Amino acid sequence: MNKEIREKIIEVCNEKIAKKGENVGLSFYAFFKNKNDNPKLLLEVATWWIESHKLDHFEKAVKIKKMITENK
């Protein structure tokens, strides 16, 4: 994934954790607007989430943030 989406994922995770605590879960859709304006990037993140890492639809934000920051 490119630098911009990695930064967006970390930003969204930080926001969710700050608002709802460390047990908050999210899906990969949380990193995108309701309008699908970048289907290629959405598919890339979905592939990373579903195929590469076999993650459930909802995962803990702290887990996703850790995965992204450790795999730069």
PAPATOR-933087 format. One record per atom (N, C-alpha, C, O): residue number from 0; atom name; residue in three letters; x, y, z. Coordinates in steps of 0.001 Angstrom, whole numbers, plus 500000, padded with zeros to 6 digits. Example, Ala and Ser with C-alpha at 12.3 -4.5 7.8 and 13.67 -1.06 7.14 Angstrom:
<pakol 0,N,ala,<513190,494310,507800>>
<pakol 0,CA,ala,<512300,495500,507800>>
<pakol 0,C,ala,<513200,496700,507800>>
<pakol 0,O,ala,<514236,496681,508465>>
<pakol 1,N,ser,<512850,497750,507080>>
<pakol 1,CA,ser,<513670,498940,507140>>
<pakol 1,C,ser,<512900,500030,507870>>
<pakol 1,O,ser,<513409,501138,508039>>
//
This chain:
<pakol 0,N,met,<500843,498817,500000>>
<pakol 0,CA,met,<500000,500000,500000>>
<pakol 0,C,met,<500884,501240,500000>>
<pakol 0,O,met,<501988,501235,500544>>
<pakol 1,N,asn,<500385,502287,499389>>
<pakol 1,CA,asn,<501181,503502,499305>>
<pakol 1,C,asn,<501204,504252,500650>>
<pakol 1,O,asn,<500432,503964,501566>>
<pakol 2,N,lys,<502099,505200,500721>>
<pakol 2,CA,lys,<502313,505964,501956>>
<pakol 2,C,lys,<501049,506698,502405>>
<pakol 2,O,lys,<500743,506736,503597>>
<pakol 3,N,glu,<500321,507276,501459>>
<pakol 3,CA,glu,<499137,508064,501798>>
<pakol 3,C,glu,<498057,507214,502471>>
<pakol 3,O,glu,<497465,507638,503464>>
<pakol 4,N,ile,<497800,506019,501937>>
<pakol 4,CA,ile,<496755,505191,502548>>
<pakol 4,C,ile,<497230,504641,503887>>
<pakol 4,O,ile,<496425,504484,504806>>
<pakol 5,N,arg,<498509,504346,504015>>
<pakol 5,CA,arg,<499032,503905,505317>>
<pakol 5,C,arg,<498832,504996,506365>>
<pakol 5,O,arg,<498410,504718,507488>>
<pakol 6,N,glu,<499137,506240,505991>>
<pakol 6,CA,glu,<498948,507366,506911>>
<pakol 6,C,glu,<497472,507549,507248>>
<pakol 6,O,glu,<497127,507836,508394>>
<pakol 7,N,lys,<496596,507385,506253>>
<pakol 7,CA,lys,<495149,507510,506478>>
<pakol 7,C,lys,<494662,506426,507435>>
<pakol 7,O,lys,<493859,506704,508326>>
<pakol 8,N,ile,<495135,505202,507261>>
<pakol 8,CA,ile,<494745,504101,508144>>
<pakol 8,C,ile,<495170,504394,509575>>
<pakol 8,O,ile,<494383,504203,510502>>
<pakol 9,N,ile,<496385,504850,509766>>
<pakol 9,CA,ile,<496871,505185,511106>>
<pakol 9,C,ile,<496051,506324,511700>>
<pakol 9,O,ile,<495687,506280,512875>>
<pakol 10,N,glu,<495761,507341,510898>>
<pakol 10,CA,glu,<494956,508484,511360>>
<pakol 10,C,glu,<493563,508034,511805>>
<pakol 10,O,glu,<493099,508423,512876>>
<pakol 11,N,val,<492904,507223,510994>>
<pakol 11,CA,val,<491556,506750,511327>>
<pakol 11,C,val,<491599,505879,512577>>
<pakol 11,O,val,<490742,506011,513451>>
<pakol 12,N,cys,<492575,505003,512669>>
<pakol 12,CA,cys,<492705,504164,513871>>
<pakol 12,C,cys,<492890,505037,515111>>
<pakol 12,O,cys,<492239,504810,516131>>
<pakol 13,N,asn,<493766,506022,515030>>
<pakol 13,CA,asn,<493996,506918,516170>>
<pakol 13,C,asn,<492716,507652,516570>>
<pakol 13,O,asn,<492413,507771,517757>>
<pakol 14,N,glu,<491968,508140,515588>>
<pakol 14,CA,glu,<490709,508846,515869>>
<pakol 14,C,glu,<489700,507930,516544>>
<pakol 14,O,glu,<489074,508311,517534>>
<pakol 15,N,lys,<489542,506729,516016>>
<pakol 15,CA,lys,<488576,505777,516586>>
<pakol 15,C,lys,<488972,505383,518008>>
<pakol 15,O,lys,<488121,505318,518896>>
<pakol 16,N,ile,<490247,505124,518220>>
<pakol 16,CA,ile,<490736,504747,519555>>
<pakol 16,C,ile,<490521,505896,520537>>
<pakol 16,O,ile,<490090,505672,521668>>
<pakol 17,N,ala,<490818,507122,520111>>
<pakol 17,CA,ala,<490644,508291,520986>>
<pakol 17,C,ala,<489178,508499,521366>>
<pakol 17,O,ala,<488877,508878,522498>>
<pakol 18,N,lys,<488271,508252,520426>>
<pakol 18,CA,lys,<486846,508480,520675>>
<pakol 18,C,lys,<486179,507351,521449>>
<pakol 18,O,lys,<485328,507596,522304>>
<pakol 19,N,lys,<486573,506099,521144>>
<pakol 19,CA,lys,<485823,504963,521687>>
<pakol 19,C,lys,<486646,503982,522503>>
<pakol 19,O,lys,<486109,502994,523004>>
<pakol 20,N,gly,<487931,504235,522644>>
<pakol 20,CA,gly,<488766,503363,523458>>
<pakol 20,C,gly,<489465,502274,522658>>
<pakol 20,O,gly,<489218,502102,521464>>
<pakol 21,N,glu,<490334,501548,523332>>
<pakol 21,CA,glu,<491193,500574,522669>>
<pakol 21,C,glu,<490465,499320,522187>>
<pakol 21,O,glu,<491040,498537,521429>>
<pakol 22,N,asn,<489238,499113,522599>>
<pakol 22,CA,asn,<488491,497943,522150>>
<pakol 22,C,asn,<487661,498209,520905>>
<pakol 22,O,asn,<486930,497327,520455>>
<pakol 23,N,val,<487758,499409,520336>>
<pakol 23,CA,val,<486948,499743,519168>>
<pakol 23,C,val,<487382,498906,517967>>
<pakol 23,O,val,<488569,498697,517715>>
<pakol 24,N,gly,<486373,498440,517240>>
<pakol 24,CA,gly,<486630,497687,516024>>
<pakol 24,C,gly,<486281,498514,514807>>
<pakol 24,O,gly,<485515,499475,514890>>
<pakol 25,N,leu,<486848,498133,513673>>
<pakol 25,CA,leu,<486536,498807,512423>>
<pakol 25,C,leu,<486743,497845,511264>>
<pakol 25,O,leu,<487373,496797,511406>>
<pakol 26,N,ser,<486202,498222,510120>>
<pakol 26,CA,ser,<486413,497446,508904>>
<pakol 26,C,ser,<487257,498292,507952>>
<pakol 26,O,ser,<487497,499473,508205>>
<pakol 27,N,phe,<487698,497686,506868>>
<pakol 27,CA,phe,<488526,498444,505928>>
<pakol 27,C,phe,<487743,499566,505257>>
<pakol 27,O,phe,<488343,500488,504704>>
<pakol 28,N,tyr,<486416,499504,505297>>
<pakol 28,CA,tyr,<485608,500590,504748>>
<pakol 28,C,tyr,<485783,501894,505529>>
<pakol 28,O,tyr,<485490,502969,505005>>
<pakol 29,N,ala,<486250,501812,506759>>
<pakol 29,CA,ala,<486420,503001,507596>>
<pakol 29,C,ala,<487441,503984,507020>>
<pakol 29,O,ala,<487454,505155,507399>>
<pakol 30,N,phe,<488281,503521,506123>>
<pakol 30,CA,phe,<489346,504361,505572>>
<pakol 30,C,phe,<488933,505095,504301>>
<pakol 30,O,phe,<489739,505794,503686>>
<pakol 31,N,phe,<487666,504930,503912>>
<pakol 31,CA,phe,<487178,505504,502667>>
<pakol 31,C,phe,<485900,506287,502906>>
<pakol 31,O,phe,<485174,506036,503868>>
<pakol 32,N,lys,<485633,507243,502018>>
<pakol 32,CA,lys,<484384,507986,502059>>
<pakol 32,C,lys,<483253,507046,501668>>
<pakol 32,O,lys,<483494,505992,501079>>
<pakol 33,N,asn,<482041,507419,501988>>
<pakol 33,CA,asn,<480890,506611,501589>>
<pakol 33,C,asn,<480784,506493,500068>>
<pakol 33,O,asn,<480222,505529,499548>>
<pakol 34,N,lys,<481320,507463,499378>>
<pakol 34,CA,lys,<481319,507448,497916>>
<pakol 34,C,lys,<482593,506747,497439>>
<pakol 34,O,lys,<483694,507120,497847>>
<pakol 35,N,asn,<482453,505753,496594>>
<pakol 35,CA,asn,<483597,504994,496115>>
<pakol 35,C,asn,<484290,505747,494980>>
<pakol 35,O,asn,<484033,505486,493805>>
<pakol 36,N,asp,<485169,506681,495341>>
<pakol 36,CA,asp,<485825,507500,494336>>
<pakol 36,C,asp,<487201,506971,493934>>
<pakol 36,O,asp,<487848,507545,493058>>
<pakol 37,N,asn,<487656,505882,494565>>
<pakol 37,CA,asn,<488936,505293,494199>>
<pakol 37,C,asn,<488840,503769,494325>>
<pakol 37,O,asn,<489389,503188,495261>>
<pakol 38,N,pro,<488146,503123,493391>>
<pakol 38,CA,pro,<487929,501681,493506>>
<pakol 38,C,pro,<489212,500861,493493>>
<pakol 38,O,pro,<489274,499809,494129>>
<pakol 39,N,lys,<490230,501320,492784>>
<pakol 39,CA,lys,<491501,500591,492737>>
<pakol 39,C,lys,<492146,500533,494121>>
<pakol 39,O,lys,<492628,499481,494543>>
<pakol 40,N,leu,<492154,501660,494819>>
<pakol 40,CA,leu,<492729,501699,496162>>
<pakol 40,C,leu,<491884,500903,497146>>
<pakol 40,O,leu,<492419,500206,498009>>
<pakol 41,N,leu,<490568,501006,497017>>
<pakol 41,CA,leu,<489673,500218,497869>>
<pakol 41,C,leu,<489955,498722,497700>>
<pakol 41,O,leu,<490019,497982,498682>>
<pakol 42,N,leu,<490118,498293,496474>>
<pakol 42,CA,leu,<490410,496887,496205>>
<pakol 42,C,leu,<491768,496488,496764>>
<pakol 42,O,leu,<491927,495376,497268>>
<pakol 43,N,glu,<492737,497374,496680>>
<pakol 43,CA,glu,<494071,497099,497227>>
<pakol 43,C,glu,<494006,496892,498739>>
<pakol 43,O,glu,<494596,495948,499265>>
<pakol 44,N,val,<493298,497766,499427>>
<pakol 44,CA,val,<493167,497643,500885>>
<pakol 44,C,val,<492346,496404,501240>>
<pakol 44,O,val,<492681,495690,502185>>
<pakol 45,N,ala,<491286,496148,500496>>
<pakol 45,CA,ala,<490465,494955,500737>>
<pakol 45,C,ala,<491287,493684,500543>>
<pakol 45,O,ala,<491158,492739,501321>>
<pakol 46,N,thr,<492115,493656,499529>>
<pakol 46,CA,thr,<492976,492502,499273>>
<pakol 46,C,thr,<493951,492307,500423>>
<pakol 46,O,thr,<494153,491185,500887>>
<pakol 47,N,trp,<494562,493404,500888>>
<pakol 47,CA,trp,<495477,493334,502027>>
<pakol 47,C,trp,<494741,492785,503241>>
<pakol 47,O,trp,<495268,491921,503942>>
<pakol 48,N,trp,<493546,493268,503496>>
<pakol 48,CA,trp,<492747,492913,504677>>
<pakol 48,C,trp,<492249,491467,504605>>
<pakol 48,O,trp,<492413,490697,505552>>
<pakol 49,N,ile,<491643,491109,503473>>
<pakol 49,CA,ile,<490940,489834,503358>>
<pakol 49,C,ile,<491850,488702,502890>>
<pakol 49,O,ile,<491931,487661,503542>>
<pakol 50,N,glu,<492527,488898,501777>>
<pakol 50,CA,glu,<493326,487816,501208>>
<pakol 50,C,glu,<494691,487668,501871>>
<pakol 50,O,glu,<495091,486560,502229>>
<pakol 51,N,ser,<495404,488778,502035>>
<pakol 51,CA,ser,<496770,488696,502552>>
<pakol 51,C,ser,<496823,488340,504033>>
<pakol 51,O,ser,<497677,487564,504461>>
<pakol 52,N,his,<495900,488913,504818>>
<pakol 52,CA,his,<495978,488740,506273>>
<pakol 52,C,his,<494823,487950,506872>>
<pakol 52,O,his,<494814,487678,508072>>
<pakol 53,N,lys,<493846,487577,506042>>
<pakol 53,CA,lys,<492722,486742,506493>>
<pakol 53,C,lys,<492023,487332,507725>>
<pakol 53,O,lys,<491660,486609,508653>>
<pakol 54,N,leu,<491843,488655,507716>>
<pakol 54,CA,leu,<491214,489337,508841>>
<pakol 54,C,leu,<489701,489214,508757>>
<pakol 54,O,leu,<489140,489074,507671>>
<pakol 55,N,asp,<489049,489266,509904>>
<pakol 55,CA,asp,<487589,489292,509961>>
<pakol 55,C,asp,<487089,490638,509437>>
<pakol 55,O,asp,<487864,491576,509255>>
<pakol 56,N,his,<485787,490713,509200>>
<pakol 56,CA,his,<485224,491967,508692>>
<pakol 56,C,his,<485525,493121,509655>>
<pakol 56,O,his,<485923,494200,509214>>
<pakol 57,N,phe,<485341,492910,510956>>
<pakol 57,CA,phe,<485678,493919,511958>>
<pakol 57,C,phe,<486872,493435,512759>>
<pakol 57,O,phe,<486909,492293,513218>>
<pakol 58,N,glu,<487847,494319,512921>>
<pakol 58,CA,glu,<489043,494044,513714>>
<pakol 58,C,glu,<489302,495224,514632>>
<pakol 58,O,glu,<488829,496333,514387>>
<pakol 59,N,lys,<490047,494976,515679>>
<pakol 59,CA,lys,<490403,496044,516624>>
<pakol 59,C,lys,<491298,497067,515923>>
<pakol 59,O,lys,<492225,496702,515200>>
<pakol 60,N,ala,<491014,498332,516142>>
<pakol 60,CA,ala,<491806,499401,515540>>
<pakol 60,C,ala,<493257,499330,515986>>
<pakol 60,O,ala,<494162,499600,515197>>
<pakol 61,N,val,<493490,498967,517252>>
<pakol 61,CA,val,<494875,498873,517736>>
<pakol 61,C,val,<495646,497793,516983>>
<pakol 61,O,val,<496838,497953,516723>>
<pakol 62,N,lys,<494984,496709,516636>>
<pakol 62,CA,lys,<495624,495621,515883>>
<pakol 62,C,lys,<496003,496094,514481>>
<pakol 62,O,lys,<497119,495849,514021>>
<pakol 63,N,ile,<495079,496768,513807>>
<pakol 63,CA,ile,<495338,497246,512450>>
<pakol 63,C,ile,<496456,498276,512458>>
<pakol 63,O,ile,<497353,498232,511617>>
<pakol 64,N,lys,<496404,499194,513399>>
<pakol 64,CA,lys,<497444,500223,513497>>
<pakol 64,C,lys,<498809,499569,513698>>
<pakol 64,O,lys,<499786,499967,513064>>
<pakol 65,N,lys,<498878,498588,514560>>
<pakol 65,CA,lys,<500142,497896,514816>>
<pakol 65,C,lys,<500640,497193,513558>>
<pakol 65,O,lys,<501827,497254,513239>>
<pakol 66,N,met,<499742,496532,512851>>
<pakol 66,CA,met,<500127,495844,511615>>
<pakol 66,C,met,<500681,496815,510578>>
<pakol 66,O,met,<501675,496518,509914>>
<pakol 67,N,ile,<500049,497961,510439>>
<pakol 67,CA,ile,<500479,498957,509459>>
<pakol 67,C,ile,<501813,499575,509851>>
<pakol 67,O,ile,<502690,499743,509005>>
<pakol 68,N,thr,<501973,499914,511120>>
<pakol 68,CA,thr,<503209,500586,511539>>
<pakol 68,C,thr,<504396,499631,511574>>
<pakol 68,O,thr,<505534,500065,511394>>
<pakol 69,N,glu,<504162,498360,511797>>
<pakol 69,CA,glu,<505274,497396,511840>>
<pakol 69,C,glu,<505708,496941,510456>>
<pakol 69,O,glu,<506807,496407,510305>>
<pakol 70,N,asn,<504875,497139,509447>>
<pakol 70,CA,asn,<505179,496642,508105>>
<pakol 70,C,asn,<505424,497764,507107>>
<pakol 70,O,asn,<504936,497703,505978>>
<pakol 71,N,lys,<506156,498763,507497>>
<pakol 71,CA,lys,<506456,499884,506579>>
<pakol 71,C,lys,<507432,499463,505530>>
<pakol 71,O,lys,<507802,500265,504674>>
//
